[in-house]
Amino acid sequence: MAKAPDSGKAEDDGPSTVEQYLVKDPERFALNMARMVEQAGKAASAWAEPREKGEVRDHVAEPVVDMVKTFSRLSEYWLADPQRALEAQTRLFAGYMTVWANAIQKVSPNAEPTEDAVKPERGDKRFQDPEWGRNAFFDFLKQAYLVTSRWAADLVDHAEGLDEHTRHKASFYVKQVSNALAPSNFILTNPELFRETVASNGENLVRGMKMLAEDIAAGKGDLKLRQADYSSFEIGKNLAMTPGKVVGRSDVAEIIQYDPATETVLKRPLLICPPWINKYYILDLNPQKSFIRWAIEQGHTVFVISWINPDERHGAKGWEAYIREGLQYGLDIVEKATGETGVNAIGYCVGGTLLAAALALLAQEGDDRIKSATFFTTQVDFTHAGDLKVFVDEEQVAAVERSMSEKGYLEGTKMATAFNMLRSGDLIWPYVINNYMRGKDPLPFDLLYWNADSTRMAAANHSFYLRNCYLENNLTRGTMELAGRTVSLADVKIPIYNLATKEDHIAPALSVFLGSRYFGGDVEYVMAGSGHIAGVVNPPAAKKYQYWTGGKPVGDFGQWFAAAVEHPGSWWTHWQHWIETQEDARVPARKPGKRMKTLGDAPGTYVKVRV
């Protein structure tokens, strides 16, 4: 899981002193403030120039309008009954009175320790600096903020009559506003930032504004928040390093075959279908974390689909094109490269959703080359989809479609921002503080490099996904239409290994569990510890987390989990055993290029296209 920058907790636990907040060199401080304003002007210019040239059009109004509408629905409930509104205001007022009383007590002579009106949630790193507790001013700000944000969240939780989608959106928007308005985000209300600014005479702000200007320029008018030192990484050099060859290239995908690492290999090759929302090398970050390399070492002949980073040419490419020119093309290449017509397939996230839909289509068409399917954190039923569902209703989907119609694709930064907002307390605000206020460069981190290496969404593809999956849930309703056919998961009768992760905020474990019931064959449901990325990319050598196995994924999820058996470490070895129970015959190792011409070395060209 991605880590936020360190909080910079103060080492001095002595009493709070005024001196640490006083400017020592007023002349130098004033000079740095002027330099900061100059850099801020460059940031403003980087933002304004592409808009003046018509290269960027803002669509900020649409999400803001949706947020206002959502909060209006919430307000209607509380204001409809004067007594109910008064009780809500009284609860907030009582919280403020407790905060005020604590503040008075703290500044009184011979003050005794007081109990906070409300404490930060466990794991909240924003208020670790000792000054948040021992300095009366900062302690007051902290408690007032926590009381207000907790009260606002309770308004959503206790609002009766809201439909679940509106409640979900209201809760999400309240969290975003609360995270944005935290006193830890501002110089004058964050003791750590205040001290650093005074100690450096404002040089941190000069560096921060310079970085802000650079990041807006890098985003071509939009802020491209840097979460890591990207200069330390290069695809093919210290990322996506597993040796192999590109053995096929279509308009939407390159097919990579990797070099074997064992003298014999499993007879059935392995074809991996990653999400096109991100790049495939999340499964090949480095030799220690690489699932691809590990699978090769277990005797798999591994093929991976590397999706194109689409542009205007791909606007009309929908799911049928991605199936025909990606997944089915990959099966053709595997057959040519190995001579095998029986394949094990893996789908990750939306790549898994595509794989599931493709399996239903291919079953009707009589293409039975995929003999087993493994899904990594994949949803096929979207009834209980994760927080991304906040962004999906008819109005918002229509707005996205209007935006995509201009160029034929959705900018990669839009999806990256949406994913970051799901965990804004970890993936946005700590970096805003570290980069633009503390003026510190983020550290090298391969996972965050991958996270920032965003991809565009082809318009037809993304529209089909939003409408058929999130909005209408057509795949499990049996109403999804592909290639002139209405497909059904009940036609998918091959063995399935369905992996969920316990803390997944994108494909919740409950959603994956419920989706299992729609397949027509046997499903092995496994739940790993951690989240959408760390729970999947968890090599056995790391000896981290755990996984749960149990009976068939039927009935109540809570009861299944209560009866499940917990195993320490990685689920990878459990999956390997499952694969071998399907077919464990082995043949001499296969080298790329032996049966067909290769098109270059792995990781290929498509993965290197940046937005």
Secondary structure, DSSP 8 states (H G I E B T S, - for coil): ----------S--S---SGGGS-S-HHHHHHHHHHHHHHHHHHHHHHHHHHHTTS----THHHHHHHHHHHHHHHHHHHHSHHHHHHHHHHHHHHHHHHHHHHHHHHSTT------SS---TT--TT-STHHHHSHHHHHHHHHHHHHHHHHHHHHHT-TT--HHHHHHHHHHHHHHHHHT-GGGSGGG-HHHHHHHHHTTTHHHHHHHHHHHHHHHHTTTS-----S-GGG--BTTTBS---EEEEEE-SSEEEEEE---SSEEESS-EEEE--SSS-GGGGGSSTTT-HHHHHHHTT--EEEEEE----GGGTT--HHHHIIIIIIHHHHHHHHHH--S-EEEEEETHHHHHHHHHHHHHHHHT---EEEEEEES--S--TT--GGGGG-SHHHHHHHHHHHHTTTEE-HHHHHHHHHHHTHHHHTHHHIIIIIIS-------HHHHHHHS---EEHHHHHHHIIIIIIT-HHHHT-EEETTEEE-GGG--S-EEEEEETT-SSS-HHHHHHHGGGSSS-EEEEEESS-TTTTTS--GGG--SEEEE-S-S-S-HHHHHHH-EEEES-SHHHHHHHHHHH---EEE---TTSSS---SBTT-SGGG---
